[in-house]
Amino acid sequence: MKVAVLVFPGSNCDHDVYHVLKHVVGAEPAFVWHREGNLDGYDAIILPGGFSYGDYLRSGAVAAHAPIMRAVRERAAAGVPVLGICNGFQILCEAGLLPGALQRNRGLRFLSQDVPLRVENTTTPFTRLYTRGERVVFPIAHFDGCYFAPPETLERLEGEGQVVFRYLDNPNGSAHDIAGVADATGRIVGLMPHPERASEPILGGEDGRRLFAALAPALAGVAGG
């Protein structure tokens, strides 16, 4: 499984994601710079966390117009799974590939802490090794992590099962306690928490490992954490 890990100016979780993919779950990751225009040959695409372009304008707003995003759109339309983590989620929303937007946290404070989540959707390429309703713990590290969408969009997300992760103790004021969503196809997923920071025992937990293991054929049948 070849996985493209996109790198923007200001990305700071790209090496974390690369490490988990290559050394923990046995996938074949490669860094792809934001100025590239071709993602042919990759089986999945991940937009990692960080502060792309210094979070100027709005978080993810500048990166959403980077040259590589045209290729992301093309490959997503062709059925290639796409995952956005934290800033990557913000970029996907700003690019219109996921519904809604991320705004400043309730309380206007940067949050860095472990948070309990409930897995709501296990039909995506990234969550298929989880159990629906399962409780997991991932870290968060964000200032603009409050998920917002118009009422009709929230109703559609709930009705169509597009909420993928939900906070059990909402830290940032996100609407409907939403921590992650999918697009209508289920192949594009974004979440604010960091599963790559919860993928090895040395990090204090392995709940995030299965999200990446789902991309590695050798581990695709592993359901345990």
N, C-alpha and C positions, 0 to 999 in steps of 0.2 A: 504494500500500500504506500504510494508516494503522496506525501502531504506537503503542500506549499504553506510555509509560515511567512506571512507578509510582514515587511519591515518598513515603517514610516519614520521620518525624523521625530524622535521623541518616544518611540516604542521602547519599553523597558522590561517586557515580559516575554519577548521573543525567544530568548535563550532558555528560559524556564520551560516554555512549551516545547521547544526543540528537544531539550533534555528528556522530558517525559515521553515524548513520542519515540525517540531513538533508543534511549537507555532503559526505560521502564517497561514500555509495551511492545517494542520491537518493530515499529513502523519505520518508514524511510522519509524523514523530513528534509526539506531544503529551504533555506532562506530565499525570499524573493523580494527585491528592492522595489519601492513604490513607483519608481520610474519605468519599470519593466512594463511590457505590453502584452505578454504572452504567458498563459497558464496551461497551455496544452500539455497533456501527458500526466497531469496530476489527478489523483483520485479523490482528493479532498483539499479544502482551502481553510486555513485558520487565520483570523485577524486577532492578534494578541492584544494584551492590555498595555497601557502606558499613557503618554500625554502627547499624542501626535500633533505636531506643529505647535507645541506649547499650549494646546487647548484654546488657541485664539478664536475669536468670534464665538463659537460654541464648541464644546467637546466633540471632536469627530467631524466638524463641518468642513474644514479644509481638506482633510484626508479623503472625504467622500468624493472629492473631485480629482484625486490623484490619477495619473495615467493607468495604474494597475486596476483601478476599479471598473474600467470598461471590460477588461478581461474577466474580472469577477462576475460581472453581470452576464457575460456570454457563457461562461462555464456553468454558472448557476442555472441559466435557462436550458442548458444541455443536460441538467440533472446531477451535476457534481455537488456533493454536500459542502456547505459553508458554515463555519462556526465563528462567531464573534464573542470575545471575552472582554468584559469591562469596556475599555476604550474601543475595542473591536465591535462590541454591541452598539455603542454610540455611533460609530462610523456606518454600520449597516442601517441604522435608523435614519441617519442624515442622508444616506444614499437612496432611501426609499425602498430598500430591499427587505426591511422589516417595518411593521407598523409602529406608530407611537414615537415618543421622544424621551430623552433623559434630561432632567433638569436638576437644579441644585437640591441637595439633601434638605429634608426638613431640619430646621435648626441651623442651617448654613454652616455646617462643620464637616471637615474631612473625617471619614470613618475608616478605621482599620481594625477589624475584629473578626472572630469566627462567628458565623451565623448558621442557625439550623434552617433547613429548607425541606419542603415536601416535593417529591417528584410527582408531577401531574401528568406527564405525557411520556410514554415509553415507546412510541412508534417512530421516533426520529432516528436517523442513522447514528446519532451520538448518545442517545439515552436507552437504547434497546437492551442493555445489560442491567438496567435497573428494574425495580418493581414499582408499579404505580402505587402511590401513597407512601412509599418508603421515605423515611427521615434520613437526611444526610447533612453533613456539616462541611461547608466551604468557607474560606476567608473572603472578606470584602476589603477593598482599599479604594475608595472613591469619594469625590466631592459632588459630582453630578451623576448621582445614581438613582434619583427618584423617577420612577417610570410613570409617564403620563400619556394618556390618549383620550380622545373625545368619548363620551358615553356610548355612542353607537359602535365605535371601534372596540371598546372594552366588552360590550355585549357580544359582538361577533367573535372576539378572541375566546371568550368563555364558552359560547355556544358551539364553536367549531373545534374546541379542544386545543387551541393554539397556545395556551399557557403551559409552559414546560416545567418551570420551577416556581415555587411560591414561598415567600418568607413565612416562617412560623412565628417569628417575633420581629415584625417589620421595623428595620432600623432607620429607614430613610424617608418614609412617607409615600412609598410607591403605591399607585392606585391598585386596588384589589390585592395588595401584598405581592404583586408580581415581581419576580426576580429574573425571569427569563421567558422568552416567547419564541415561537416558530412562525414562519410564513405559512401561507395556505397549503403549500405542497408538503410541508414538514421537513424539507431538506435544508432550509436555512434556519439556523438557530442562533440566538444571542442571549447572553446572560451577564449580569453584573458581577456575581461572585467569581472567584478564581479557582477552578477545579485543579489547575496545574500545581497550586500551592497546597493541595491536599491529596497527593498521589503517591506518597512514600511514607513509611513509618517514621523516618527521621524528621519529617515535617509535622508529625503529630497526628496524622490521619491519612487514610487511603480512599476516602469516599469519592474523590475526584478521578481516580485512576480508570474506572470503568468507562468514563466518558471518552477517554482516549483509546482504551483497549478495544472499544467497539470498531475502531478503524484498522486494527491490526488483525489480519486473518488468523494468525497463530493463536490469538487470545480471544477470538470472537465468541467462543463458546464458554468463556470463563464468566460466571455470574457472581462469584464471590468477591468481596472487597478485601 
